[in-house]
Amino acid sequence: MPTTPGDSYSRPFTFPGVHGLSDTANILPVHAAHQRQTSVSQQRPNPHQDLELKDVPSSSHPADPSGQRRHLPRIRTDNLGTSSVLASGESDLNSPRSDNQMSRRKSKSPNPRTASPRDDSIDSTTSNGHATGAMESLLEHRRKHAAADDTSPQSQVSTYMNTTTFSLDEDPAVGVAQDHGSSKGFSELPKKDQRNFLLLVLLYFLQGVPTGLASGSVPFLLKSHLSYSQIGVFSLASYPYSLKLLWSPIVDAIWSPKVGRRKSWILPIQALSGFGMLWLGSRAERMMQEAGADGGAGIWAFTWWWFFLVFMCSTQDIAVDGWALTLLSNENLSYASTAQTVGLTAGQFLSYTVFLAFNSPDFANKWFRSTPQPEGVMTLGGYLTFWGWAYLAVTFALAVLKREEKTKNNDGIWEVYKVMGGILKLKNIQTFIMIHLIAKIGFQANDAVTNLKLLDKGFSQEDMALTVLIDFPFEISLGYYAGKWSQTYPPMQLWCWAFVGRLAAAAFAQFVVMIFPAGGVTTWYLLTVIVEHVFSTFMSTVMFVAISAFHAKIADPVIGGTYMTLLATVSNLGGTFPRFFILKFVDLFTSATCVPPTSPPADKSNVITQAFSCVAESEKHRCIEGGGSCNVQHDGYYIVNVLCIMVGAVTFWSFIKPAALKLNSLPLRAWRIAEGSATAYR
C-alpha cells in the first residue's frame, strides 16, 4: 500500500539480528586504501626482517596453564611495503606446504550449510563471466576486508593490522582474531561508537524527512488537484535513489583533504538541501494548485524541485554510507546498517504519518481547536521551512564540532566503473538483475494506487494517518521476527514465501476497496483497512529483510561497497520504474462520464449542460461544481491490479521462483569476479 521499503528508495525498520547472517555484516560502500598484493609466484627474493610479538615486552599476558609455550604471530615486513602474519604452526607462504593448504582451503565450500553442487543451468565458475587480466589487477588495489568465507587467524590479524589504529606500542585488542559476528547491545558499545552511532542516526534521519514527503505525503496532497497519470509524473521524483550508482564513484573519488573525504560532500549537500526546502516551503501550496492547471502542465516544475531534493538526499546517502565505515570500529560495523534503517524509518514516519495527521483539518479541528478552520495545524510550506532551517543548523554544527579522520584512499573514478562492469558480466548477477526488475510488477498497483483510491472513495486523510500510525509498531515488532526467520531459513526461500503473501495482499486490498461502505467509513471498515495495511506492509518488510540478507551473503567483500550498491540500486529500480506506467494505465483503463443535472441548481454558476469525460481530476471537480455527477463505468484500478497480480503469478512460478532458489543454492565463489579473489589477499 504505501511506498514499501524495498520498492524504492526508502527502507523499513530492520534489526541488528539481520546483520549477523554472515561475516559480510560490515559491507556498506567500502572504498579502502590501496593495498598492493603480490602473489607468491611473483615475489622476488628480497631481504626482510622478522619481528616477533613475543619479543615485545608485555606483562599483560599470563602464563599458559598447560605449561606449553604460547606461539604468537610473527610479523614479516619487506621493502615492498607489504606485511604478512604467520600464525603458530604455519610456515611461510613460500613453502610448498602452505601452498597446498591454501589450495585445499579454496576448494572448500565457504558456507557448508548452504553450499551445494553447481547447477547446470546457472553456471557458477568459468561461464560465470569471471574477469581476468586487467580486472584482476584492478581488484588487487581494492582489498580491505577479509572475505566472508575466510575466518583464518592470518586474515583476521592482517585486517586488524591494516587499520589506522594498529600499533605495536600497545597490546592488541582482545578478540582481534575472533569472529566479528558476536552481537553487542548499544550500552555495551564504546563511548566513541555510541556517539558516532547517534550521529549516523541523525544524518539518516535528515535524509528521511524529504524522502518521506516525496514518497508518502505529497502524493496524497496532490490527489485533490491531479489525476493518476499526473501523479505518475510526480513519481519520477523518486528516481535518484534508484540511479545513484551512476554517480557514486564520483562521490567516492573527488574530495578535499582539508575538509575530509565524506564531509566534503555532506556539508554542501545538506546546505543545498536546506536552502532548497526553504525556497520550496515559501511556494509549496501555490505550486500544488498550479500543478493541476492547464491540464496538469504545472506538475513538471513541481516534480523537478522534489527531484532535486531527493537527488541531494541520495547523494548524501552515498557519502554517509562511506563515512559509517570509519566512524564505527570494525567489530561494530553492523550498527551502521542499523543506524541507517532506524534513522530513515524515523524520518519517513515523521514526514508521512505524523505530518499527514497534523496536516488534516479534521484531525486538527477535532483535537486542537474549538473553532473549526479549513487548514490543519501543520502545512506543507511550514513543515519544509522548519526542516530547511534544521538542515542548515545541523550542517553548521557538523562543520564546527565534528572532525573527520584522515584517509589515504585515492580510488579512481574509472576503476570503480570497471569493477561495476565486471560485476555485470557475471551470468548469475544478470539473472538476479532480471528477477529484481520484474519481481515487483505483481504488487505495483497495490503499492501505488490503493491508498489513493481509498481517498478517492471517501476515506479521510485523518483515518489514513491513523491507519499508518497503528501499522508502525506492528511493522517494528513483526519485522523482528522477519529478521529471526532470515537467520533460520535460506534468504531466497523466505523471500519467495513473502512474494506469494504479497500477491495475496494485493488481492485483499482490492477486495477492501470494492466493499467501501456507501454511507461512509464505519468502525468495522476502518479495522478492515488497518488489517489489510498491516498484512501488506509486513509482507513487504519480510521481502526486504530476506533480499537484504541475500545481498550481504553474496557480495564479494573485496569490492563490497560497489557490489552492495549495485544490488540495492537494481532492487530499488525494480520498484520505481513500473510505477509511472501503472498510474498511467489506471487512467487509461478508467471510463467515467459526467452526467448533467436534470434540473439546473440555482446556486451554481457554471452549470453542466452536456455530458463529458471526467476521468481527469480537474474534469471531475468541474463536473461536481457544475451540479453534475461523475459516474464511473469502468474503474481502471481494478483492471490494472488484476493484470498485475496475474503477471506476478505467472512470472513467479514460471521463472522467478525456480531461478531464485537456484541462485540461493550456489556457493559464494559463484558470485566472485576473479578466480581466487577470496584468497588473493591472504
QUIJOPE-V137467 format. One record per residue. RES is the residue in one letter. SS is DSSP state (~ for helix, > for strand, _ for the rest). Layout:
{{RES:SS} {RES:SS}}
This chain:
{{M:_} {P:_} {T:_} {T:_} {P:_} {G:_} {D:_} {S:_} {Y:_} {S:_} {R:_} {P:_} {F:_} {T:_} {F:_} {P:~} {G:~} {V:~} {H:~} {G:~} {L:_} {S:_} {D:~} {T:~} {A:~} {N:~} {I:_} {L:_} {P:_} {V:_} {H:_} {A:_} {A:_} {H:_} {Q:_} {R:_} {Q:_} {T:_} {S:_} {V:~} {S:~} {Q:~} {Q:_} {R:_} {P:_} {N:_} {P:_} {H:>} {Q:>} {D:>} {L:>} {E:>} {L:~} {K:~} {D:~} {V:_} {P:_} {S:_} {S:_} {S:_} {H:_} {P:_} {A:_} {D:_} {P:_} {S:_} {G:_} {Q:_} {R:_} {R:_} {H:_} {L:_} {P:_} {R:>} {I:>} {R:>} {T:>} {D:>} {N:_} {L:_} {G:_} {T:_} {S:>} {S:>} {V:>} {L:>} {A:_} {S:_} {G:_} {E:_} {S:_} {D:_} {L:_} {N:_} {S:_} {P:~} {R:~} {S:~} {D:~} {N:~} {Q:~} {M:~} {S:~} {R:~} {R:~} {K:~} {S:~} {K:_} {S:_} {P:_} {N:_} {P:_} {R:_} {T:_} {A:_} {S:_} {P:_} {R:_} {D:_} {D:_} {S:_} {I:_} {D:_} {S:_} {T:_} {T:~} {S:~} {N:~} {G:_} {H:_} {A:_} {T:_} {G:_} {A:~} {M:~} {E:~} {S:~} {L:~} {L:~} {E:_} {H:_} {R:_} {R:_} {K:_} {H:_} {A:_} {A:_} {A:_} {D:_} {D:_} {T:_} {S:_} {P:~} {Q:~} {S:~} {Q:~} {V:~} {S:~} {T:~} {Y:~} {M:~} {N:_} {T:_} {T:_} {T:_} {F:_} {S:_} {L:_} {D:_} {E:_} {D:_} {P:_} {A:_} {V:_} {G:_} {V:_} {A:_} {Q:_} {D:_} {H:_} {G:_} {S:_} {S:_} {K:_} {G:_} {F:~} {S:~} {E:~} {L:_} {P:_} {K:~} {K:~} {D:~} {Q:~} {R:~} {N:~} {F:~} {L:~} {L:~} {L:~} {V:~} {L:~} {L:~} {Y:~} {F:~} {L:~} {Q:~} {G:~} {V:~} {P:~} {T:~} {G:~} {L:~} {A:~} {S:~} {G:~} {S:~} {V:~} {P:~} {F:~} {L:~} {L:~} {K:_} {S:_} {H:_} {L:_} {S:_} {Y:~} {S:~} {Q:~} {I:~} {G:~} {V:~} {F:~} {S:~} {L:~} {A:~} {S:~} {Y:_} {P:~} {Y:~} {S:~} {L:~} {K:_} {L:~} {L:~} {W:~} {S:~} {P:~} {I:~} {V:~} {D:~} {A:~} {I:_} {W:_} {S:>} {P:_} {K:_} {V:_} {G:>} {R:_} {R:_} {K:~} {S:~} {W:~} {I:~} {L:~} {P:~} {I:~} {Q:~} {A:~} {L:~} {S:~} {G:~} {F:~} {G:~} {M:~} {L:~} {W:~} {L:~} {G:~} {S:_} {R:_} {A:~} {E:~} {R:~} {M:~} {M:~} {Q:~} {E:~} {A:~} {G:_} {A:_} {D:_} {G:_} {G:_} {A:_} {G:_} {I:~} {W:~} {A:~} {F:~} {T:~} {W:~} {W:~} {W:~} {F:~} {F:~} {L:~} {V:~} {F:~} {M:~} {C:~} {S:~} {T:~} {Q:~} {D:~} {I:~} {A:~} {V:~} {D:~} {G:~} {W:~} {A:~} {L:~} {T:~} {L:~} {L:_} {S:_} {N:~} {E:~} {N:~} {L:_} {S:~} {Y:~} {A:~} {S:~} {T:~} {A:~} {Q:~} {T:~} {V:~} {G:~} {L:~} {T:~} {A:~} {G:~} {Q:~} {F:~} {L:~} {S:~} {Y:~} {T:~} {V:~} {F:~} {L:~} {A:~} {F:~} {N:~} {S:_} {P:~} {D:~} {F:~} {A:~} {N:~} {K:~} {W:~} {F:_} {R:_} {S:_} {T:_} {P:_} {Q:_} {P:_} {E:_} {G:_} {V:_} {M:_} {T:_} {L:~} {G:~} {G:~} {Y:~} {L:~} {T:~} {F:~} {W:~} {G:~} {W:~} {A:~} {Y:~} {L:~} {A:~} {V:~} {T:~} {F:~} {A:~} {L:~} {A:~} {V:~} {L:~} {K:_} {R:_} {E:_} {E:_} {K:_} {T:_} {K:_} {N:_} {N:_} {D:_} {G:_} {I:~} {W:~} {E:~} {V:~} {Y:~} {K:~} {V:~} {M:~} {G:~} {G:~} {I:~} {L:~} {K:_} {L:_} {K:~} {N:~} {I:~} {Q:~} {T:~} {F:~} {I:~} {M:~} {I:~} {H:~} {L:~} {I:~} {A:~} {K:~} {I:~} {G:~} {F:~} {Q:~} {A:~} {N:~} {D:~} {A:~} {V:~} {T:~} {N:~} {L:~} {K:~} {L:~} {L:~} {D:~} {K:~} {G:_} {F:_} {S:_} {Q:~} {E:~} {D:~} {M:~} {A:~} {L:~} {T:~} {V:~} {L:~} {I:~} {D:~} {F:~} {P:~} {F:~} {E:~} {I:~} {S:~} {L:~} {G:~} {Y:~} {Y:~} {A:~} {G:~} {K:~} {W:~} {S:~} {Q:~} {T:~} {Y:_} {P:_} {P:~} {M:~} {Q:~} {L:~} {W:~} {C:~} {W:~} {A:~} {F:~} {V:~} {G:~} {R:~} {L:~} {A:~} {A:~} {A:~} {A:~} {F:~} {A:~} {Q:~} {F:~} {V:~} {V:~} {M:~} {I:_} {F:_} {P:_} {A:_} {G:_} {G:_} {V:_} {T:_} {T:~} {W:~} {Y:~} {L:~} {L:~} {T:~} {V:~} {I:~} {V:~} {E:~} {H:~} {V:~} {F:~} {S:~} {T:~} {F:~} {M:~} {S:~} {T:~} {V:~} {M:~} {F:~} {V:~} {A:~} {I:~} {S:~} {A:~} {F:~} {H:~} {A:~} {K:~} {I:~} {A:_} {D:_} {P:~} {V:~} {I:~} {G:~} {G:~} {T:~} {Y:~} {M:~} {T:~} {L:~} {L:~} {A:~} {T:~} {V:~} {S:~} {N:~} {L:~} {G:~} {G:~} {T:~} {F:~} {P:~} {R:~} {F:~} {F:~} {I:~} {L:~} {K:~} {F:~} {V:~} {D:~} {L:~} {F:~} {T:_} {S:>} {A:>} {T:>} {C:>} {V:>} {P:_} {P:_} {T:_} {S:_} {P:_} {P:_} {A:_} {D:_} {K:_} {S:_} {N:_} {V:_} {I:_} {T:_} {Q:_} {A:_} {F:>} {S:>} {C:_} {V:_} {A:_} {E:~} {S:~} {E:~} {K:~} {H:~} {R:~} {C:~} {I:~} {E:~} {G:_} {G:_} {G:_} {S:>} {C:>} {N:>} {V:>} {Q:>} {H:>} {D:_} {G:~} {Y:~} {Y:~} {I:~} {V:~} {N:~} {V:~} {L:~} {C:~} {I:~} {M:~} {V:~} {G:~} {A:~} {V:~} {T:~} {F:~} {W:~} {S:~} {F:~} {I:~} {K:~} {P:~} {A:~} {A:~} {L:~} {K:~} {L:~} {N:~} {S:~} {L:_} {P:_} {L:~} {R:~} {A:~} {W:~} {R:_} {I:_} {A:_} {E:_} {G:_} {S:_} {A:_} {T:_} {A:_} {Y:_} {R:_}}
